[in-house]
Amino acid sequence: MEMSKKFAWTWTVKEEYLEEYVRMHLDPWPEIMEEHTKAGIRNYSIFQSGNRFFYCFECDDVPAAFEYIDKSEACQRWNAITSKMVEGSFDFGDAEPITPMREVFYLP
């Protein structure tokens, strides 16, 4: 089966930060949007179910995109705020800062 160029994962947002986390993502900083585009990330969506969030984007080279994001001053500022809100790692120095979900179906 052909695989897509999608990358997906989930995170749990801590209850005490839920409103702030959603508010930030409903009105993201323009420089964050620009940096993700420059990193090669496209068709990025986040879906919410309670305090669980599902993230999915397309990218031709995820390791290169994460390296770009890790070096971005704007993304570092954003991540400094949002990293305290989620149960998980924002440290792009980790081998797998985000645990990707396995794609089991793709309809091109």
VOTI-748528 format. One record per residue: residue number from 1; x, y, z of N, C-alpha, C in turn. Coordinates in pm, 1 decimal. Each point is the difference from the previous one (the first is absolute). Layout:
N
<r i="NUM" n_u="X" n_v="Y" n_w="Z" ca_u="X" ca_v="Y" ca_w="Z" c_u="X" c_v="Y" c_w="Z"/>
...
END
This chain:
108
<r i="1" n_u="83.6" n_v="-119.0" n_w="0.0" ca_u="-83.6" ca_v="119.0" ca_w="0.0" c_u="87.7" c_v="124.8" c_w="0.0"/>
<r i="2" n_u="-32.8" n_v="91.9" n_w="-84.8" ca_u="68.5" ca_v="129.1" ca_w="-4.3" c_u="-32.7" c_v="77.4" c_w="127.7"/>
<r i="3" n_u="100.8" n_v="63.9" n_w="55.8" ca_u="-22.0" ca_v="79.5" ca_w="120.2" c_u="-4.1" c_v="148.1" c_w="-38.1"/>
<r i="4" n_u="-71.9" n_v="76.4" n_w="78.0" ca_u="-8.6" ca_v="143.8" ca_w="-23.9" c_u="122.8" c_v="69.5" c_w="59.3"/>
<r i="5" n_u="5.2" n_v="127.9" n_w="-16.0" ca_u="105.3" ca_v="80.4" ca_w="61.2" c_u="-56.8" c_v="72.2" c_w="123.0"/>
<r i="6" n_u="-96.8" n_v="-65.6" n_w="64.5" ca_u="-62.6" ca_v="56.4" ca_w="119.4" c_u="73.6" c_v="-47.2" c_w="125.5"/>
<r i="7" n_u="-3.6" n_v="84.6" n_w="99.9" ca_u="61.5" ca_v="-28.5" ca_w="129.1" c_u="-106.1" c_v="33.8" c_w="103.7"/>
<r i="8" n_u="-28.2" n_v="-91.9" n_w="90.9" ca_u="-105.6" ca_v="23.3" ca_w="98.6" c_u="42.3" c_v="-47.6" c_w="138.4"/>
<r i="9" n_u="-54.1" n_v="65.2" n_w="101.3" ca_u="24.3" ca_v="-38.7" ca_w="138.6" c_u="-111.8" c_v="57.0" c_w="86.3"/>
<r i="10" n_u="-2.6" n_v="-41.2" n_w="124.7" ca_u="-96.0" ca_v="56.3" ca_w="95.6" c_u="75.4" c_v="51.1" c_w="122.1"/>
<r i="11" n_u="-61.6" n_v="95.2" n_w="63.6" ca_u="48.3" ca_v="49.6" ca_w="128.4" c_u="-120.4" c_v="22.5" c_w="89.4"/>
<r i="12" n_u="24.9" n_v="-9.9" n_w="128.7" ca_u="-100.0" ca_v="35.5" ca_w="99.2" c_u="39.0" c_v="135.5" c_w="56.6"/>
<r i="13" n_u="-94.8" n_v="91.4" n_w="-0.1" ca_u="23.2" ca_v="132.4" ca_w="57.6" c_u="-48.8" c_v="-4.0" c_w="144.2"/>
<r i="14" n_u="82.2" n_v="51.9" n_w="89.4" ca_u="-35.8" ca_v="4.1" ca_w="141.8" c_u="-125.8" c_v="86.1" c_w="17.4"/>
<r i="15" n_u="-92.5" n_v="-50.3" n_w="81.5" ca_u="-130.9" ca_v="65.3" ca_w="17.8" c_u="12.1" c_v="148.5" c_w="32.7"/>
<r i="16" n_u="94.7" n_v="35.3" n_w="85.7" ca_u="11.7" ca_v="139.5" ca_w="43.5" c_u="45.4" c_v="94.8" c_w="-111.0"/>
<r i="17" n_u="49.8" n_v="-55.3" n_w="-111.2" ca_u="47.3" ca_v="81.9" ca_w="-111.4" c_u="-89.2" c_v="-11.2" c_w="-123.8"/>
<r i="18" n_u="-106.4" n_v="-74.8" n_w="8.6" ca_u="-81.5" ca_v="-32.0" ca_w="-116.9" c_u="-50.8" c_v="124.8" c_w="-72.5"/>
<r i="19" n_u="-60.7" n_v="92.2" n_w="71.6" ca_u="-52.8" ca_v="122.4" ca_w="-63.8" c_u="110.1" c_v="80.1" c_w="-67.1"/>
<r i="20" n_u="110.8" n_v="19.1" n_w="69.5" ca_u="109.8" ca_v="78.9" ca_w="-54.7" c_u="60.2" c_v="-67.4" c_w="-123.5"/>
<r i="21" n_u="14.6" n_v="-131.5" n_w="4.0" ca_u="56.4" ca_v="-75.0" ca_w="-112.2" c_u="-88.1" c_v="15.0" c_w="-124.3"/>
<r i="22" n_u="-130.0" n_v="-16.9" n_w="19.3" ca_u="-93.0" ca_v="14.5" ca_w="-112.9" c_u="3.6" c_v="143.2" c_w="-51.8"/>
<r i="23" n_u="-4.6" n_v="97.2" n_w="87.8" ca_u="2.5" ca_v="141.2" ca_w="-39.4" c_u="124.3" c_v="32.2" c_w="-83.2"/>
<r i="24" n_u="114.5" n_v="-49.4" n_w="42.4" ca_u="123.9" ca_v="26.0" ca_w="-74.4" c_u="-6.2" c_v="-59.5" c_w="-140.8"/>
<r i="25" n_u="-61.0" n_v="-117.1" n_w="-12.0" ca_u="-4.2" ca_v="-65.8" ca_w="-130.8" c_u="-112.5" c_v="53.3" c_w="-89.2"/>
<r i="26" n_u="-99.7" n_v="63.0" n_w="58.2" ca_u="-102.2" ca_v="65.6" ca_w="-80.6" c_u="51.0" c_v="130.6" c_w="-60.1"/>
<r i="27" n_u="102.8" n_v="56.9" n_w="61.7" ca_u="57.3" ca_v="126.6" ca_w="-46.6" c_u="152.8" c_v="-7.8" c_w="8.5"/>
<r i="28" n_u="61.7" n_v="-85.8" n_w="-81.5" ca_u="146.0" ca_v="-18.7" ca_w="9.5" c_u="76.6" c_v="122.9" c_w="-48.3"/>
<r i="29" n_u="120.1" n_v="14.9" n_w="51.3" ca_u="86.3" ca_v="109.7" ca_w="-42.0" c_u="31.7" c_v="-14.9" c_w="-148.9"/>
<r i="30" n_u="-4.6" n_v="108.8" n_w="-75.3" ca_u="32.4" ca_v="-8.4" ca_w="-143.3" c_u="139.3" c_v="-58.3" c_w="-26.1"/>
<r i="31" n_u="96.4" n_v="32.6" n_w="85.2" ca_u="136.0" ca_v="-51.3" ca_w="-21.9" c_u="8.0" c_v="-151.6" c_w="20.1"/>
<r i="32" n_u="-87.0" n_v="-55.4" n_w="82.3" ca_u="-4.7" ca_v="-145.6" ca_w="18.0" c_u="-50.5" c_v="-65.7" c_w="-127.7"/>
<r i="33" n_u="-102.9" n_v="57.9" n_w="-56.7" ca_u="-53.9" ca_v="-52.6" ca_w="-125.4" c_u="106.2" c_v="4.8" c_w="-110.2"/>
<r i="34" n_u="69.3" n_v="111.9" n_w="-8.1" ca_u="104.3" ca_v="18.3" ca_w="-101.8" c_u="114.8" c_v="-99.0" c_w="19.6"/>
<r i="35" n_u="42.8" n_v="-20.3" n_w="123.2" ca_u="111.4" ca_v="-91.0" ca_w="26.8" c_u="-35.4" c_v="-145.0" c_w="-34.3"/>
<r i="36" n_u="-122.4" n_v="-41.0" n_w="29.7" ca_u="-40.5" ca_v="-136.0" ca_w="-34.9" c_u="-3.4" c_v="-18.3" c_w="-152.4"/>
<r i="37" n_u="-45.2" n_v="101.4" n_w="-70.3" ca_u="-0.6" ca_v="-5.9" ca_w="-146.3" c_u="142.7" c_v="-8.4" c_w="-53.0"/>
<r i="38" n_u="90.0" n_v="81.9" n_w="53.0" ca_u="140.7" ca_v="-3.2" ca_w="-42.3" c_u="64.0" c_v="-135.5" c_w="30.3"/>
<r i="39" n_u="-46.2" n_v="-65.7" n_w="104.8" ca_u="54.0" ca_v="-131.2" ca_w="38.1" c_u="-47.1" c_v="-110.1" c_w="-95.0"/>
<r i="40" n_u="-98.9" n_v="31.7" n_w="-83.1" ca_u="-50.3" ca_v="-98.9" ca_w="-94.5" c_u="-125.2" c_v="-71.9" c_w="47.7"/>
<r i="41" n_u="-59.6" n_v="52.0" n_w="106.2" ca_u="-122.4" ca_v="-59.5" ca_w="54.0" c_u="-120.0" c_v="62.5" c_w="-70.3"/>
<r i="42" n_u="-93.6" n_v="-85.7" n_w="-41.9" ca_u="-118.6" ca_v="49.3" ca_w="-69.1" c_u="-122.3" c_v="-82.8" c_w="42.9"/>
<r i="43" n_u="-116.9" n_v="54.4" n_w="-28.8" ca_u="-125.8" ca_v="-68.4" ca_w="32.7" c_u="-0.7" c_v="-48.6" c_w="145.4"/>
<r i="44" n_u="35.1" n_v="89.7" n_w="88.7" ca_u="10.1" ca_v="-30.6" ca_w="142.7" c_u="-135.5" c_v="22.9" c_w="65.7"/>
<r i="45" n_u="-50.9" n_v="-100.5" n_w="67.0" ca_u="-126.2" ca_v="10.7" ca_w="72.4" c_u="17.3" c_v="-53.3" c_w="141.4"/>
<r i="46" n_u="-76.3" n_v="58.8" n_w="91.1" ca_u="-6.5" ca_v="-49.1" ca_w="137.4" c_u="-147.6" c_v="-17.9" c_w="33.2"/>
<r i="47" n_u="-33.9" n_v="-117.0" n_w="54.5" ca_u="-136.8" ca_v="-30.6" ca_w="38.4" c_u="-3.4" c_v="-25.1" c_w="150.1"/>
<r i="48" n_u="-110.5" n_v="40.1" n_w="63.0" ca_u="-14.4" ca_v="-11.9" ca_w="145.1" c_u="-112.6" c_v="-94.1" c_w="36.8"/>
<r i="49" n_u="25.3" n_v="-82.2" n_w="100.5" ca_u="-102.9" ca_v="-81.3" ca_w="64.4" c_u="26.1" c_v="8.7" c_w="149.5"/>
<r i="50" n_u="-73.4" n_v="86.8" n_w="67.5" ca_u="27.4" ca_v="24.4" ca_w="142.3" c_u="137.0" c_v="63.4" c_w="14.4"/>
<r i="51" n_u="86.3" n_v="-65.0" n_w="78.7" ca_u="135.9" ca_v="53.3" ca_w="14.1" c_u="101.6" c_v="-80.9" c_w="-81.6"/>
<r i="52" n_u="-49.2" n_v="-87.4" n_w="-89.1" ca_u="86.0" ca_v="-73.6" ca_w="-94.3" c_u="-2.7" c_v="72.6" c_w="-132.9"/>
<r i="53" n_u="118.5" n_v="16.4" n_w="-57.9" ca_u="12.6" ca_v="69.4" ca_w="-127.7" c_u="69.9" c_v="-91.1" c_w="-100.1"/>
<r i="54" n_u="-51.3" n_v="0.6" n_w="-122.2" ca_u="54.8" ca_v="-78.1" ca_w="-110.4" c_u="59.6" c_v="98.5" c_w="-98.9"/>
<r i="55" n_u="126.4" n_v="-22.0" n_w="-33.9" ca_u="75.0" ca_v="89.3" ca_w="-88.4" c_u="35.9" c_v="-76.6" c_w="-126.6"/>
<r i="56" n_u="-16.3" n_v="64.9" n_w="-113.5" ca_u="34.6" ca_v="-64.8" ca_w="-125.7" c_u="48.4" c_v="106.3" c_w="-98.7"/>
<r i="57" n_u="113.3" n_v="-28.1" n_w="-64.1" ca_u="46.7" ca_v="88.3" ca_w="-106.2" c_u="67.5" c_v="-81.7" c_w="-107.7"/>
<r i="58" n_u="23.8" n_v="63.6" n_w="-112.6" ca_u="74.8" ca_v="-61.5" ca_w="-108.2" c_u="136.1" c_v="67.5" c_w="-7.6"/>
<r i="59" n_u="101.5" n_v="-80.1" n_w="-34.5" ca_u="135.6" ca_v="51.8" ca_w="-8.1" c_u="85.3" c_v="-101.4" c_w="-75.8"/>
<r i="60" n_u="86.0" n_v="50.0" n_w="-87.7" ca_u="86.9" ca_v="-89.7" ca_w="-76.6" c_u="118.5" c_v="-50.0" c_w="81.6"/>
<r i="61" n_u="44.6" n_v="79.3" n_w="99.1" ca_u="117.6" ca_v="-36.6" ca_w="79.6" c_u="-22.3" c_v="43.6" c_w="144.7"/>
<r i="62" n_u="-63.1" n_v="-85.5" n_w="78.2" ca_u="-34.6" ca_v="34.1" ca_w="138.2" c_u="123.3" c_v="29.4" c_w="85.5"/>
<r i="63" n_u="107.5" n_v="-81.9" n_w="-5.4" ca_u="118.0" ca_v="33.6" ca_w="81.1" c_u="56.4" c_v="139.0" c_w="-32.0"/>
<r i="64" n_u="4.5" n_v="35.7" n_w="-127.3" ca_u="49.8" ca_v="133.2" ca_w="-37.7" c_u="-95.5" c_v="108.9" c_w="49.1"/>
<r i="65" n_u="-129.0" n_v="-25.7" n_w="-6.5" ca_u="-98.2" ca_v="97.8" ca_w="47.8" c_u="15.2" c_v="22.0" c_w="150.4"/>
<r i="66" n_u="14.5" n_v="-110.5" n_w="74.9" ca_u="17.0" ca_v="12.6" ca_w="144.4" c_u="130.4" c_v="71.2" c_w="34.7"/>
<r i="67" n_u="104.0" n_v="-24.7" n_w="-76.5" ca_u="127.2" ca_v="69.6" ca_w="22.3" c_u="-16.6" c_v="149.8" c_w="-22.5"/>
<r i="68" n_u="-71.8" n_v="37.2" n_w="-105.3" ca_u="-25.5" ca_v="141.4" ca_w="-28.4" c_u="-79.6" c_v="63.1" c_w="114.4"/>
<r i="69" n_u="-107.2" n_v="-66.9" n_w="41.9" ca_u="-85.4" ca_v="51.2" ca_w="108.0" c_u="80.3" c_v="16.1" c_w="128.9"/>
<r i="70" n_u="86.7" n_v="-95.9" n_w="28.4" ca_u="81.1" ca_v="3.0" ca_w="121.6" c_u="92.0" c_v="121.2" c_w="4.3"/>
<r i="71" n_u="44.8" n_v="45.4" n_w="-116.0" ca_u="92.5" ca_v="114.1" ca_w="-7.5" c_u="-71.7" c_v="134.0" c_w="-13.0"/>
<r i="72" n_u="-129.5" n_v="-2.5" n_w="-17.4" ca_u="-77.7" ca_v="122.3" ca_w="-18.5" c_u="-22.8" c_v="71.5" c_w="132.7"/>
<r i="73" n_u="38.3" n_v="125.5" n_w="5.7" ca_u="-17.6" ca_v="78.9" ca_w="122.1" c_u="-147.7" c_v="15.8" c_w="33.1"/>
<r i="74" n_u="-81.9" n_v="24.6" n_w="-100.7" ca_u="-143.7" ca_v="16.0" ca_w="22.8" c_u="-60.3" c_v="-129.3" c_w="54.2"/>
<r i="75" n_u="38.0" n_v="-113.0" n_w="-57.4" ca_u="-52.6" ca_v="-128.9" ca_w="45.9" c_u="50.4" c_v="-33.6" c_w="139.4"/>
<r i="76" n_u="121.0" n_v="39.6" n_w="32.6" ca_u="51.6" ca_v="-22.0" ca_w="134.9" c_u="-82.6" c_v="77.6" c_w="101.8"/>
<r i="77" n_u="-37.5" n_v="124.5" n_w="-33.8" ca_u="-84.1" ca_v="80.6" ca_w="89.8" c_u="-138.2" c_v="-63.5" c_w="17.5"/>
<r i="78" n_u="-58.8" n_v="-44.6" n_w="-112.9" ca_u="-132.2" ca_v="-65.0" ca_w="4.4" c_u="6.7" c_v="-127.8" c_w="83.5"/>
<r i="79" n_u="100.6" n_v="-81.5" n_w="-26.8" ca_u="13.8" ca_v="-127.7" ca_w="70.0" c_u="28.4" c_v="18.5" c_w="148.6"/>
<r i="80" n_u="68.3" n_v="108.6" n_w="36.8" ca_u="25.1" ca_v="27.4" ca_w="141.7" c_u="-132.2" c_v="20.6" c_w="74.0"/>
<r i="81" n_u="-97.7" n_v="55.8" n_w="-68.7" ca_u="-131.7" ca_v="21.9" ca_w="60.3" c_u="-82.2" c_v="-128.5" c_w="-2.4"/>
<r i="82" n_u="-8.5" n_v="-63.0" n_w="-115.9" ca_u="-91.2" ca_v="-113.5" ca_w="-15.6" c_u="53.9" c_v="-131.0" c_w="56.6"/>
<r i="83" n_u="131.0" n_v="-12.4" n_w="14.1" ca_u="55.6" ca_v="-127.0" ca_w="48.9" c_u="-46.6" c_v="-32.8" c_w="141.6"/>
<r i="84" n_u="-24.0" n_v="101.1" n_w="81.5" ca_u="-47.8" ca_v="-25.0" ca_w="136.2" c_u="-145.4" c_v="-46.1" c_w="1.3"/>
<r i="85" n_u="-68.8" n_v="17.0" n_w="-113.1" ca_u="-142.7" ca_v="-29.2" ca_w="-7.3" c_u="-30.6" c_v="-144.5" c_w="-36.5"/>
<r i="86" n_u="96.6" n_v="-70.8" n_w="-58.2" ca_u="-25.6" ca_v="-135.3" ca_w="-49.4" c_u="75.8" c_v="-104.1" c_w="80.8"/>
<r i="87" n_u="-51.0" n_v="-121.3" n_w="-4.4" ca_u="71.1" ca_v="-113.4" ca_w="57.7" c_u="80.0" c_v="-62.5" c_w="-113.8"/>
<r i="88" n_u="127.9" n_v="29.3" n_w="-6.4" ca_u="84.1" ca_v="-48.2" ca_w="-108.6" c_u="121.0" c_v="88.2" c_w="-15.3"/>
<r i="89" n_u="79.3" n_v="-28.2" n_w="-100.0" ca_u="125.9" ca_v="70.4" ca_w="-19.5" c_u="-5.6" c_v="98.6" c_w="-115.2"/>
<r i="90" n_u="55.2" n_v="116.4" n_w="22.6" ca_u="20.9" ca_v="98.8" ca_w="-105.2" c_u="148.8" c_v="10.6" c_w="-31.2"/>
<r i="91" n_u="80.6" n_v="-86.4" n_w="57.5" ca_u="145.2" ca_v="7.0" ca_w="-16.9" c_u="39.6" c_v="-68.7" c_w="-130.4"/>
<r i="92" n_u="26.7" n_v="81.3" n_w="-102.6" ca_u="35.6" ca_v="-55.3" ca_w="-130.0" c_u="139.8" c_v="-59.3" c_w="-0.5"/>
<r i="93" n_u="70.6" n_v="8.1" n_w="112.0" ca_u="126.9" ca_v="-69.3" ca_w="16.1" c_u="-21.0" c_v="-146.5" c_w="34.6"/>
<r i="94" n_u="-121.5" n_v="-33.6" n_w="44.9" ca_u="-33.7" ca_v="-140.1" ca_w="27.5" c_u="-0.6" c_v="-78.5" c_w="-130.9"/>
<r i="95" n_u="26.6" n_v="-128.6" n_w="8.4" ca_u="-1.2" ca_v="-84.0" ca_w="-119.8" c_u="-136.7" c_v="5.9" c_w="-68.1"/>
<r i="96" n_u="-107.3" n_v="-5.3" n_w="78.0" ca_u="-136.1" ca_v="13.4" ca_w="-52.3" c_u="-76.2" c_v="95.6" c_w="90.0"/>
<r i="97" n_u="10.6" n_v="131.0" n_w="-30.0" ca_u="-67.9" ca_v="97.0" ca_w="86.8" c_u="-150.9" c_v="-18.1" c_w="-2.6"/>
<r i="98" n_u="-49.5" n_v="-50.5" n_w="-110.5" ca_u="-141.9" ca_v="-27.4" ca_w="-16.0" c_u="-9.4" c_v="-145.7" c_w="-42.7"/>
<r i="99" n_u="-84.1" n_v="-76.9" n_w="65.5" ca_u="-15.6" ca_v="-140.3" ca_w="-37.4" c_u="-101.4" c_v="-8.5" c_w="-113.7"/>
<r i="100" n_u="46.3" n_v="-31.5" n_w="-120.2" ca_u="-92.8" ca_v="-1.6" ca_w="-113.2" c_u="-95.2" c_v="-118.5" c_w="5.8"/>
<r i="101" n_u="-116.6" n_v="21.9" n_w="-54.4" ca_u="-97.5" ca_v="-107.7" ca_w="-12.3" c_u="29.4" c_v="-75.4" c_w="-129.7"/>
<r i="102" n_u="-22.3" n_v="-127.1" n_w="2.4" ca_u="21.1" ca_v="-84.4" ca_w="-117.8" c_u="-117.0" c_v="18.3" c_w="-96.8"/>
<r i="103" n_u="31.8" n_v="25.7" n_w="-124.5" ca_u="-103.9" ca_v="9.2" ca_w="-101.6" c_u="-34.7" c_v="-141.4" c_w="-47.2"/>
<r i="104" n_u="-127.5" n_v="-34.4" n_w="7.5" ca_u="-42.1" ca_v="-134.5" ca_w="-40.5" c_u="-91.8" c_v="1.8" c_w="-122.7"/>
<r i="105" n_u="-39.4" n_v="118.7" n_w="-43.1" ca_u="-83.5" ca_v="10.4" ca_w="-118.6" c_u="22.0" c_v="134.5" c_w="-65.5"/>
<r i="106" n_u="0.1" n_v="-0.2" n_w="-132.7" ca_u="15.9" ca_v="123.4" ca_w="-76.0" c_u="-74.8" c_v="-14.1" c_w="-130.9"/>
<r i="107" n_u="-90.1" n_v="93.2" n_w="-28.2" ca_u="-71.7" ca_v="5.1" ca_w="-126.6" c_u="47.3" c_v="123.5" c_w="-74.3"/>
<r i="108" n_u="87.4" n_v="-16.7" n_w="-99.4" ca_u="50.8" ca_v="118.4" ca_w="-72.7" c_u="-106.8" c_v="65.3" c_w="-86.3"/>
END
